[in-house]
Amino acid sequence: MKKIALCVLLGLFSGGAFAAGGGGDLMDAQVDVSDTASLQRGAKLFANNCMGCHSAEYMRWNALPEGLGVSMETIEETLIYGSYQQGDMMNVAMRGADAADWFGAEPPDLSLTARSRGADWVYTYLNSFYRDPDASIGWNNQLLANSSMPHVLWRLQGVPEPTYEEQGGELLVAGIQVPEAQAGTLSEAEYHQATRDITNFMAFVAEPVRAKRQEIGVWVIGFLVVFTALAYLLKREYWRDIH
Ligand code: HEC
């Protein structure tokens, strides 16, 4: 019996470890979907910088107020451009086919990306853009080589340049850095925070019920504890006469 319990416990812990692994050197996004201030900043950055190309099709605008802790009026005033109807999805005006012509790849819907790629992947991606010395390439990305997405946040971060390292006769990007002369409007720490906020918002969009589920989880555990105590008392009561 003890062995079985041990196996179950080990299984639980190693399951968590497996889920977290498998991404190489990813940065830690420290996602926290209960941090509503971060979600609000992230939503704004997302609406202003990402939704020109990307949609979040599975997210309804009117699902935002509860998760972000703001009123629908605030959402309408700060996030939504153009016409909008109650219950609309966070769709995008650009047609996919046009986008593929312009960028070489269709900007994918980002509703579930924080789950399919993982939040740390998204965060690392947003921190991996650099200017390729090959002008025909333009913006490049250390995590997703030759990504056709431009570095849309360059005004915030500045223009990062790559440093190279030779490996097996091949030049590989070893790191990226923003030279002082090419700094953006944000410091490095502020840019990290901004991209963490966007990632946090994407994690929320990918699973809007997560915060609620965690909240419910606490009650469920509490109920189980109380129930166990009651069951124990009941058992003692039954056995008292038998002894
Ligand atoms: C100018 C258009 C454009 C804008 C604006 C834009 N993207 Fe992209 N994005 C793309 C394209 C095109 C791709 C496809 C890249 C590829 O596969 O080569 C992409 C890919 C991505 C991916 C990778 C998805 C995957 O699973 O491969 C993520 C994540 C992403 N974008 C996030 C963002 C975020 C966050 C913003 C806002 C800060 C943003 N994008 C703004 C065009 C854009």
Boltz pocket constraint, residues with backbone or C-beta under 6 A from the ligand:
constraints:
  - pocket:
      binder: B
      contacts: [[A, 45], [A, 46], [A, 49], [A, 50], [A, 51], [A, 52], [A, 53], [A, 54], [A, 99], [A, 103], [A, 105], [A, 106], [A, 107], [A, 108], [A, 110], [A, 113], [A, 117], [A, 122], [A, 125], [A, 126], [A, 146], [A, 147], [A, 148], [A, 149], [A, 150], [A, 152], [A, 153], [A, 198]]
      max_distance: 6.0
